[in-house]
Amino acid sequence: MPVLAQTGEESLAQEARRLYELGYEQTDRGEFQEALATFERALAMALQGGDRNLEGVILNDIAVVYRILGDYPQALEFLNQAFTLRQDINDTSGIGQTLVNFGAVYQSLADYPQALDYYQQALPILQGEQERYGEAVILTNMGELYRQLGQPKKALGSFENALSLFEEEGDRFAMGITLANIGAAYDALGELSPSLEFYQKSLAIATEVEDNLGIGQTWINIGAIHEKLADYPQAIQAYQQGLAVMMELGEVDSIGQAFNNLGSVHRLMGDYAQALDFYERALEIRENIGNRAGMAVTLNNKGVALFESGKIPEATETLYAGIDVLESLRPGLSDINKVSIFDKYRHTYGVLQKALIAQNQAEKALTVAERGRARAFVELIAKRLSPAAAQEFSDRQIPPPTIQDIQQVAAEQNATLVEYSIVVDNSSKNSALFIWVVKPTGEITFREVDLSQLEGFRDNLVPFLVSEETDAPSETLLTALVRGSRSFITETQPSIPRREIDPIYLKQLHELLIAPIADLLPQTPEEKVIFIPHQELFFVPFPALIDESDRYLIEKHTILTSPGIQVLQIARKAKRDRPRKTEGALVVGNPVMPIFARNPGEEAVGLGNLPAAEQEATAIAAMLNTQPLIGSEATETAVVERIGSAGIVHLATHGLLDDFSESGLLGAIALAPSDRDDGLLTSEEIIGLELNAGLVVLSACSTGGGSITGDGIIGLSRAVIGAGAESVIVSLWTADDQATAQLMEEFYRVLPQTGDRAVALRQAMLATMQQYPDVKKWAAFTLIGESASR
C-alpha cells in the first residue's frame, strides 16, 4: 500500500482548525485575552493555507471576544471583515451568523433600532438554512432586547422559545445562559422567587460546563434579587463574588454593572460616600465603552444618592445629564418601544422634579414634568403635521416645551391647565402630588399635596389594594382610592340616587386633587379647565368628583383632559398646518358582532346585541344628515373605507381592551366581519389610518381604558388621536344604553350652537343628570384633545 503524504497546505489548515477550536474553548472558559492570541495565530495560518471559510469563522469569533471585552469599535471592524469575506464566498449561514453578531454589538451600544434591524435580517436567513441553534441565539438576543426596552413579558416568551430549541440541541452551555435570562425577565416582572430559582439553576449549569462568564454574571444577578429583598449583606457578598470573576476575565461591561449595583446597596444602607465612589467607577467604565443605557442608569442612581445626601445642586446637574442620555436611546424606535423604554427609566424625571422644587424652581420642575410624559405620543402626532413641519422633526426628537410654550398653549386654548405629577419618595413610603396651575393669562402657580394624609383613609382602601398590604406606600393607596371611586360608581344600586349615598371616594379624590387648587380655578362654569393627569389619575372620573357642598365638579367647570400640555400644542399646530378634506359624518350602530377568541386556545365567543346603540346611531345620523351603517352593513372594511374622509365619526358598538395584535397597543372596536376582515378594528390598525375627523366619538364600553404608562393610556383614545383626529370622546366604564343615547343626542343638538365640544359635552351631562341622577349613567364620558370645533 502506498504511503499517503500530507501537503504543507493541509498541515496548515489542520493546525489552524486546531488553534481555532482551542480559542473557542478559551472563550467559553472566559480566558478572553488568551483566546484573542490563539485566534490571531489561527487566522494567520488560515490565511496562509487559503481556508477562506475558516478565516470568516475566526474573524467573526474575534469580534465576539472584543464585544465581550467592551471594545465595540474593534468588534465592528472584525465583523465587517467577516461579513465581506462571507459574502464573497457565498457562505449564507455565516452571513446570518455575522448579522446576529452585528445586532449584539449595537444592542450593547443601546442602539436598539439597529440591533432589531440586524436580527430581523438574520432570522429568515438562518431559518432558511435550518440553523436551529442560530435561530435560538436570535430569540435569546431579542428577548434580552425586549427586556432592555422594558417589555419583560415579551422577553420571557422569547427566552422560553429559545430554551426549547437549545434543549432540542442538547446545548447545556446555551441552556445555562438562557435560564439566567429567564430569571432576569422574572426579576423585571417583580416575581423575585421564580427569578432566584432560575438564577440558581443557571449557576449550577454554568459551574458544570465551566462557563466562568456565566458564573460571574449570575452571581451579580443573584445579588440584585437579595438587594430587592433588602438582604443587603447577602447582596454585597454576591456582587463581590461576581465582580471578582469579571475582574479576572476582564469583562468590562459586567465590572461596570457590579460597581453600579454595589453603589445602590450602599446607598440603600445610607452610606452615601461609598455609594458615590462605586457610582463614579461604574460611570467611568460605562462612558469609556459607550454603554449609554448603563450610563443612564448610573447617572440616575448617582443623582438619587446626591439628592438623598443633601447635595441638591449636584443632584440636579447629574439627573439632567441622566435624562439627556436616556432620551438619546429613543430615536429610531417604534412607537410602542419608545413608550416601554421611557417607562423603564421614568423615575429619573420624578427625582429631578423633587430636586428642583427643593430649590424653589417650580417652573423648571413643570418643564421636567412635561419632558417626562407623552413624549412618544407627541412624536406620533407630529408625523401628522404638514410635510415641511414633519420633515423638521424626522431626524431628531421634538424638543420638550419651554415655559413660554406652556403659557402660549394656555392662552391659545383659553383654558386653565392643571398638570399633576405623582412623585415617589425613595427613602420612605410617603410620596407627594405636585400640581401646577397655568392660567390663560400665563400665571403659573405650584401646589404640593402630601399623600401621607391617605393613611387616615387606609381602612377604606384595603378592599381596593392589589394585595392587602398592611404597609402599602402612599402612591399605592392613591391607586386604591381611584379604584374605589370607580367601584363606587359602577356598582348597581338602581333604587338609590348616587347623591344620596355617602360617596367617600369621590369626595376624598376631590379633597386631594381639586381642593388644594380650587381658589385658582375659573369661577365661571363655561370657562374651560384642562386636566393633565399622571399615572393612575388618568382613570379619575373628574366630572363626578364631589366637593364639600355635595356639588359635582362638572356643575362648576367645563372639563377636558390631555396626556400632556405639548400634546395640545402639537395637535393645534397640526390643525393649523393640515387642511382637512372631509365629507360629512360616519355613524355606526350595533354591527353584527364578530365571533373571536380573546386568547389562543380559548373558545371563540360572540358579543351581545346592542339595540339601544342602533337607536342612538339612527337618531344621531339624522341630526348629522347622513345614513348610518347598521347591522351587517357596518363591516370593518366599509368603516375603514369611509373613516378617513369623515369630519365626525360616531361609533356606537362594543369596545374591547385586549391586545389582539400582540403589539402592546391595547384595544379594538367591534364591527361586522366580512370575507375581507375579522370585524375587529384594533388600535394598531387605527393608528395606521389617516383620519381627518375633527371629532371621533367611541360610544362603547370602557373605550377610555388601556394600560397606564409614562406616555399616558395606551389604548383606543391614543390610537385615534395618533391617527390624526383632533379630539376623541371615550368612556371610562360601561354606561347605561338609554342614558348614553340621550346624552349623545343632547351633545349633537348643542354642538352646532356652541361650536365647542367640551361645552357641548358638559351641557349634555347636566341635561342627562336631570333624568338619570345616578352618576354611573351620565359621567362616563370624557373629551380628550381639541375643544373648539370651529
N, C-alpha and C positions, 0 to 999 in steps of 0.2 A: 504494500500500500504506500502511495507517495505521501510524503510529509507535506502538510499544507503550511505555507509560510504566511505570516501576518505582516501586512504592509505597515509602513510608518504612519499613514493616514488613519488606518483602522485603529492602531495603538493609541494615537492622539485622541480619536473620537471616544474610545473606551475610557481613557483616563479623564477626559472632560466630563463624561457622564458620571464617573465615579466621584469626581470632585463636586459636581452639581448635587448629587444625592447627599454627600457629606454636608454641603452648605445648607441643604433643605432640612436635614436633621438638626444642625446647629440652630437654624431659625426656630424650629419647633421647641428646642430647649431654651430659647431666649438668649443664645450666645450670638448676639447680633453683629458685633464687630468682627468676631471670628468668621461668621457667615459671609460678611462682605468680602473679607480677604479671600476666602475659599471660592466664592462666586467669581471674583476677578480673575483668579487663576484658571478656573473652568472656562470663563469667557475667552481668555486668550487662546486656550487650547482648541475651543470650538471654532474660533476664527481661523486658526492655523489648519485645522482639519477640515474646514469647509462645511461643517454641520450647521446649516443656517436655521434649521428647526430648533435645535438645542440652543443656538445663540439667542433666538427670540424668547425661549423659556427663561434663560438666565437673566436677560435684560429685564424681563417682567418681574422676576423674583428679587433682583437687586432693588427695583423700585419699591416693592413691598417692604423690604427691610428699611429703606430710607423713610417710607411713610410711618412705620412703627417708631422710628427714632425721631420723628417730628421734623425731618428735613424735607419739606414738601417741594421746594424748587428742584432738588435733586431727584426726588421721586418722579416728578412730572417729566424731567429731562429723560430719564431712562424709559419711562412709559412711552414717550414719543418715539424713541428709537425702536422699542419693541413693536409698536403699532405699525410704523413704516415698514419694518422688515417683514412682519407677518402679512401685511397687505401684499408686499412684493412676491411672497412665496404662496399666496392664496391659502393661508392657514386660517380657515374660517373659525374653528374652535378657539384658536389662540387669539384671534381678533376679539371674539366675545369676552374672553378672559381679561384681556387688557382693558377693554371698555369698562368692565366691572371695577378694575383697579383704579382707573381714572375717576370713576364715581366715588370710590372710597377716599381718594385724596381730597377731592372737592368737598366731600362730606366732612372730613377732618378740618377743612378750612371754613366750615359753616356756609359754603356756597351751595345751598340746598337745591336751587333750580338746576345748576349744572350737574350736581350729583344725580338728581332724578332723571335728567336727560340721558346721561350715560347709562344708567341702569335700564332705562326703557329701550335704549338702542341694543343693549346686550341681551336682554331677556329672550326676544324671538330668535336671535342667532343661536343661543345655547339650547333653547327648546328644539329648534330645527335640527341641531346636531345630537339631540337626545342626551345632552350633558346634564344628567340629573344633579350631579354634585354642583356644577356651576349655577344651575337654577336655584339650588338650596342656598348658595352663597348670596345670590341676589336677594332672595327672600329675607335672609338674615340682615343684610345691609339695609334693605328698605325698611325692615322692622325697626332697626336702630334709628333710621332717619325719621320715621314716624314718631318714635319716642322723643327724639330731639325737637320735633315740631310740636310736641305737646299733645299727641294723639295716642295715648298708651293702649287703648282698646284695639285700635287698628294695628299697632305694633305687635300686640300679643298674638293676634291671629296670624300675622306674617311669621313670627317666630315659631309658632306651633306647627305651621305647614312645613317650615324648614326642618324642624326637628324630625318630622315623619320621614322626610327624604334622607336625612343623614342616618336615621335608624335603618332604613332600607339598604343604604350603602355600607352599614356597619362601621361607620367612621366615628370611633369613640372620641377622638380629639375634637372634631367639629361638634359632636353632641354635647361635650362639656361646655364649650363656648356658648352654644345655643341655650342650654339650661340656665346659664348665667344671665343671658339676655331676657329670658322669660322671667327670671327673678327681678330684673330691673323694671320690666313692664308692670309686674305686680306692685313693686315699690311705688312707681309713678301713679298707680291707681289707688294708693293708700292702703293696700292689703299687705300688711307687713309680715304676718305669719307665713302665708304661702311664699312670699318673696324670700324670706330667710331659709325656708325649706329647699327652694330651688337653688339658692346660692350654695347651700351645704352639699347638695347633690353634685353641683358643678365642681366644687372644690375637691370632692372625692375623686372624680374622674380626672381632673387636671393633675392631681397628685399621682394617680395611677399611670398616666401617659407622659409624665414629666413635662407638662406644659407650664413652665415657670411663669410665662407671661399671664396665663390664665389664673395661676395660683395668686400672683400679686394683685391682679385686678379684682379677683373675687374677695380677697381679704379687705380691699378698700370698700367694695360694695357691702360686705357684711358690717363693716364699721358704720356705714351710713344708716343701716337698719337700727343698730344699737343707739346711734345718735338720736334717731326719731323716737326711740323708746325711752329716751332720757337716761340711758345707762352709759354715762359719759366715760367712766374708766374703761369699760369694755370697748367702747368706740375708739378711744385713743389707742388701746392695745392693738386692735385690728388694723387701724390706719397705719400704725408704725410697722406692723408686720408686712403690710402691703408695700409701704414706702421702701423698706429695706430691700425687698425683692426687686422693685422697679429701679432703685438706685444701682443695684448690682447689674441689672440688664441694660441700664442706660435708656430706659423708656421714658423720654422726657415728658410727653403729654400726661402720662399717668402720675409722674412725680408732681407735676403741677396740680393735678386733681387731689392727690393726697395732701399736699400743703394747704390747698384751699379748704379741704374738709377738716383738717386739724385746726385751722383757724376758726372754723364755725363752732367746733366743740368748745374751744377755749372762750369764744365769745359768749356762748350759752352759759358757761361757767362763771362769766363775769371777769375773766382775765383778759382785758382788752389789749394790754401791751403785747402779750404773747400772741393773741389773735391777729393783731395788725402785722406783727412780724411774719407770721405764716402767710397772710394775705399778700404781703409785698413780695415774698419769694414766689408765690403762685403766679402773681401778676407778671413778674419779670419773665418767667418761663412762657406763659401764655402769649405775651406780647412778642417774644422772640420767635416763636414758631407760627405766629399768625392765627392762633385759635381764638377767633372772635366770640364764639358762643361762650367759651370758658372765660374770656376777658369780661364779658357782660355779667356773668355770674359772680366773679371775684370782685368786680367793681361795686356791684350791689352789696355784697357781703361786707366789704370794707366800709362802704358808706353807712351801712347799718351799725357797724361797730363804732365808727366815729360819732354817729348820732347818739347812740346809747351811752357813750363815754363823755358826752357833753361837748364834743368838738363840732359844733353845728356848722360853721362856715366851711370847714374842711369836708364835712359830710356832704354838704350841698354841692361843692365842686366835684366830688367823687361820683355822686349819684347822677349829676348831669352827664359826666363822661360815660357812665354806665348806660344811660338811655341812648346816648349817641351811638354807642357800639351796637346795642340791641336793635336800634332802628336800621342799622346798616345790614342786618340779616334778612330784611323783608323784601327788598326789591326783587322782582322776577318770580316771586312765589305766586301760586294760585290764590284766589280769594280765601278759600277755607283754610289753606296753610298759613296765610298771613294772620288769620284770626287765631288759630291754635298756638302759633309760636308766640304771638303777643300775649295770649292768655297765660302762657307758661311763665313769663317774666314780668307780669303786670304789677307785682308787689313793689317793684322799684319806684314806680310813679307815686304810690301812696306814701312811701317813706320820704321821698323828696318833697311832697306837699307838706308833710309834718315839719320837715326841716325849715321850709320857707315860712310857714305860719309861726314857728318858734322865733323867727327873726322879723316878725311883723311885716311880711311881704305877701299879703293876701292876694294881690292881683297877679303876682308871678305864680303863686300856687294855683290860681284859676287857669292860667295858660298851661301848666303842667297837667292839671286835671283833664283839660281838653286834649292835650297831647297824648294822654293815656287812655283814650276811649275812641271807638268808632273810626280808627284810622283806616282799616281795610274798607269800611263802608264808604268813607269819604272818597277813597281812590276808586271804588266801584262806581260811584255816582259820577265822578269826574270823567269817566270813559264816555258818558252821555253828553258831554259838552260839545260845543261846535268843534269841527275838525282842527281849527287853529289852536283853540284852547286845550283840547285833548292832547295835541301833539306837544304842547308846552310841558305837560306832565308825563309824557310817555317814557322818558329816560330817567326820571327821578321821582322821589316821593313828593307829595304835596306838603309844603311846609305847614306846620301847625299854626292856628290863628294867633295873632297878637291881641293885646288888649284893645287896640284900636279896631281890629277886625270884629271882635266880640261886641264892642259898643255899636259898631255900624250895623251888625245883624239886629240888635235890639231896636235900633232906630228904623231900619227898613221894614222889620216885621211889625213895628208899632206895638210891641208887646214887652211885658216884663218876663225876663228869662230867670229861671230858678234852676241852678245846677247843684246836684248832690254828689257827694263823694264819701263812701264808707272807707275809713282808714283804720287798718288793724294795728294794734299796739303789740309788737313782738314780745316786749318784756313783761306783759301782763295779759290777763284775759279780757281787759277792758278796751274798747275801741271808741272812735269818735265819728260823728257825722259832720262833715264840713258842708256848709250851704253858702252859695254865692247868689245874690240877687242883683240882676242888671236891669235897670230901668230904661225905658225908651230914651230918656234924656242922656244916658251914658253913665249915670251914677252907679257905682258898684259898692255893695255892702256885703261884708262877710260875717257869718254867724257860725258858732260851733256848738254842737249838742253832744253831751257826754252820754254815750249809750249805756253806761253802767246803771242809769236810772231804771233800765228794764229789769234789774234784779228784783225790784219790788213787785214786778208783774210776772215773775218766773212761774209761779204755781199755775197761772192761767195758760202758760205757753207749753208746759210739759207735754200735753197731748199732740202738739204740732212739731216737736223735735223729731229728727230722723231717728235718733235713739234717745232714750230717756237719760240724757247726760246730766248728772247732778251738778256738774260744774261747767256746763256749756258756756263758751265765751259769749260776750255781748253781741257780736255780729251774728252769731248763730241764733241768739234769742230774737234778733231783729228779723231774721229769715222766718223763724217760727211765728212771729207776730203777723207777717204778711200772709203766711199760710192760714193763720187763724182768721184773718179778716175775710179771706176768700171762702173759707169753710163756713163762716157765719152767713155769708151772702148766699151761697149755693145750697145750703140745707133747705129742705122743703118744709115750710110751715105756712100753708096757704090761708089758714083762717086768721092769722095774726099779722097785721102790717109790721114790717121790719122796724118802723119808727117806734113801735110800742114795746119792742124787746130791747133790753139793755145791750146796745151794740158796743161792747167794751173794746173790741179790737179796732173797729173803725175810729173810735174816739181816741184810743191810745196812739194810733198812727197819726191822727191829726195833731195830737199833742207833740209828737216827735218831729213831724215833717212840716207842719204848717204854722202852729202856734209861735215858734221862735221867730218867724219872719212875717207874721200876719200884719204888722204895722207897716211893712214895706210893700205889700201887695196893693194893686189898684183898688180904689173904693167904689168905682162904677162897675157893675157886673158885666157890661158889654166890653170892657177893656180886656184884652187877652193876656193870659198867663201861659207861658210855655215851660213845662217841666222837663228837665233833662235828668232822668233817673240814673241810678248806678246799681249794678248787680241785681239783687232780688227786688229792688224798688221798681223795676220795670213791670212787676206784676201787681203793683199797688193800684187799687181802683180809685184814683184821685177824685173823680166826681162824687163818689159815695162817702168820702171822709166826713166825719160829723164833728162840729165844733161844740164848745161848751154851752151854746144856746140851742143845741139839737138841730142845727141847720146843716144841710148838705153843702159841700164845697161848690157844687155846680150851681147852687142858688145864688152864690156870691161872686162867682168868677166864670169867665169863658176860658175853657181849658183845652190845651193841646199837649202832645208830648213829642220828644225828638231824642234820638240816640246821642246827639251831640250838637253843640252850637255850630260847629263848622259844617255839619250835615245840612243845616238850614242855609248857610252861606253858599255852599256849592250847589245845592238844589235851586236856590234863587238865581244863581249865575246860569245854570243850565236852562232855566225857564226863559231868561232873557236872550241867551245865545241861540237857542234852537227853536225855530218856528215849528209849531205843532200842526200837522196836517191831520185833521180829524173829520170823521163823518158821523156825527150824531152819537148815539149810545148803543152799547151792547148790554142786554139784560138777559140773564139766565135764571131759570127757576125750576127746581125739582126735576133734575135729569133722571133718566132711567139709571139706576145706580150700578156701578161696576161691582163685579164679584172678584175678590182678591184675597190672598193670604198675607197677613201682616208680617209674618216671619217665615223663613224657609222651613219646610216640613209641616207647617200648620195647615189645617183645613181651610179652603177658600170660603169666605163668607160674603154676604151682601150687606148693604146698608139700608136703613129704614126709609120708607117713602116720606116725603115732606109736602103734604098738600097745602099747608099754610104758606110755604115758600113759593109754591106755584101761584097762589092768590097774590102774594106780595109782588112777584115778578110781573104778573099781568097788570096789576094796578100801577106799578112804577113805570112800566113800558108805555102805558097810555099817557102818563104825565110827561114822559120824555119823547113822545111822538115816534115810537119805534115798535117793532114787533118782537116779542120775547122769544127766546129759544126755550122750549118746554119739552120735557119728557125725552123721547128718542131723538128729537132734533138737536138737543143740547149736547152734541158729541164733543169730545176733546178736539178733534180735527176742525170742526166748524168754529169752535171758540177761538182756537189758535189762528185760524184764517182771518177772523174779523177783529180780534182784540187789538191789533197794532194800529188800526185806523180809528178806533173809538175814542171820543172825548171823555165819555163817562162809561165805566164798566161796573155793572152791578151783578154779583154772583150770589144767588140765594140757593145754597146747597150745603152738603156736608163738608166740613174742613177736617183734615187729619194731621196728626203731628208725628207720624212715623218717618223714618229715613228710608224711603222706598228706593232711592238711587244709590244708597250706601256711600254718599258723597260727604256726609256731615251736614248737609243742608236739609233741615227737617221741614216736613210739611207737604201737603198735597191738597188740591181741590178735586172733589169727586164730580165727574162729568159722565155723560153717557159714553160707553165704549163703542167702538166700531171696528170694521175689519182693518182699519189703519192705525188704531191706537188702543190703549188699555183702559182709557177713561180716567186715569189718574194724572192730573196736571201737577207735576211735582215742583217744589221750589227750585230745583236745579234746572228744570225746563223753563220755568217762568223767568229766571234770571238771564236766560239766553234769548229772551224775546226783545223786541224793540217796541216798547209801549210809548204812546203819545198821549195817554189819558191824563187829564188834569186830576181826576179822581177815580180811584178803584175802591169799591165797597165790597168787602168779603163778609156778606151777611150769612155767616155759618158759625158752627160751634167752635169756640176757642181758637179763632184764627190769629189772635194776638200772641199765642203761645209759642214755645220753642225752647231751645237751650240757651241759658244765660252765659254770656261770655263778656270779656272786656270790650268787645265790639258791639255790645247790645244783644238783643234777642236774635238768634239765628233761626229764622222761620219764614213764614209766608210774607209777613209785613216787610221784612228786609229784602226779600226777593222781588216784591212788587216795586218798591222804591228803586232798587238797584237796576230794574229793567227799564226805568225811565219815567214812571208815574210821578206826578207832582206830590200826591198825597194818597193815603190809604186809610180807610176806616175798618178796624178789626174788632173782634170781640175777645174779652178776657175770660169768658165762661160760656156755658150753654144757656142761651136765653130762651124765654118763652116765645113760641111761634107767633101767637096772636099779638102779643105786646111788641115784638120785633117788627111785625108787619106795620102796625100803627106808627111806631117810631120812625121807620124808614119813609113811609108815605108823608108824614109830617115834615121830615127833613127835606124831601124833594119839593114839597109845597113851599117851604120857607126859603130854600136856597136861592131861587131867582130874585127874591125880594131883597135879600141881604147882600148877595154877592160874596158871602164869606162862609166857608164850610164849618168853621168852628162855632160861629154864631148860630148857624142853622142847626147844628147838632145839639147845642145847648138848649135852644128853644124846643127842639123835638123831644129832648129828655124831660124838660119841665112839663110839656104838654102830656107826655105819656105817663109821667109820675102822677098826674091828677086821676087818671083812670086805673093805673096799676101802681099803687103806692109801694108795693114790695120792691126793694132796691134791686133785687135779682133781675127784675123784668125790664128796668129802664137804664141801668147803669153799666151794662156790659161793654158798650162800645166806646172806642177811643179813636181820636183823629191823630194821625202821625204825618208830619210833613207840612206842606204849604197850606196856609189857611185861605188866602184870597183866591177867588175863582174868576176874578176879572182882571 
